């Protein structure tokens, strides 16, 4: 049981991944799908940040008295991923706006029905 409590951050990652994935596959609304992708993406951020944390480690600045340092690479990668995620979300929402103008709806099933009737 201590294993479950000691790794609660991984359980949070799994929960967020499943919530995001379920939202993407179960919803027909395009904005809800983008929100699900953002939740899934956030779970990946948490995973990388959890991996980068070193118990008893300090910032990677060489100083007297410290022998163990945290790895800064996962944090730097996450900063880059956040910027890419914001840009991807903006592009997805811009596409949803264009789809709404073209089809008059943002529901996936209605868009498919309109394409099949053409």
WODAFEN-V12487 format. One line per field, one symbol per residue. ss: DSSP state (A for helix, B for strand, O for the rest). phi: phi as a letter, one per 30 degrees, with the letter a starting at -180 (. if undefined). psi: psi as a letter, one per 30 degrees, with the letter a starting at -180 (. if undefined). A space follows every 10 residues. Layout:
ss: ???
phi: ???
psi: ???
//
This chain:
ss: OAAAAAOAAA AAAAAAAAAA AAAAAAOOBA AAAAAAAAAA AAAAAAAAAA AAOOOOOBOO OOOOOOOOBO OOAAAAAAAA AAAAAAAAAA AAAAAAAAAA AAAOOOBAAA AAAAAAAO
phi: .dddddbddd dddddddddd dddddcccdd dddddddddd ddddeddddd dddcdidbdd cdbdjccbbd ddeedddded dddddddddd dddddddddd ddciabdddd dddddddd
psi: eeeeefhfee eeeeeeeeee eeeeffkfke eeeeeeeeee eeeeeeeeee efkkkgllkh kklkfkfkkl kfeeeeeeee eeeeeeeeee eeeeeeeeee eefglgkeee eeeeeef.
//
